[in-house]
Amino acid sequence: MRSEFIIDVVSHLASPISVVFNNVFDTAFPASQSVGRLCPIFKGGDEHDLDNYCGITVGTVLSKLYATVLERRISGWAEEHGIRADGQAGLT
């Protein structure tokens, strides 16, 4: 599913996706959606030195959306309970 499609129909998909994500929170994330493609991104320097690359994983749009929702839930819970370090940050 392309991200442009989701943006165009978000008002129609929000409720069904919410139901699916809430069910996943209660069970488990489907293994079929846990697959991604690892892409090396060149940072600079010698192109033959593997240390000059960082890897990113490209997965499905729904997997990324789920990860974003999960991160926000966990971060909110951790901050509410005072267990997240003041300086703690991550990629979002």
DAZIBEL-V198356 format. One record per pair of residues at least 12 apart in sequence whose C-alpha atoms are under 6 Angstrom apart, sorted by the first residue. I is the first residue (numbers start at 1). J is the second residue. D is the distance in Angstrom with one decimal. If there is no record, write none. Layout:
I|J|D + I|J|D
//
This chain:
36|57|5.7 + 36|58|5.3 + 36|59|4.2 + 37|57|5.4 + 37|58|5.1 + 38|56|5.7 + 38|57|4.4 + 39|55|5.6 + 39|56|5.4 + 40|53|5.9 + 40|54|5.7 + 40|55|4.5 + 41|53|5.3 + 41|54|5.3 + 41|55|5.9
//
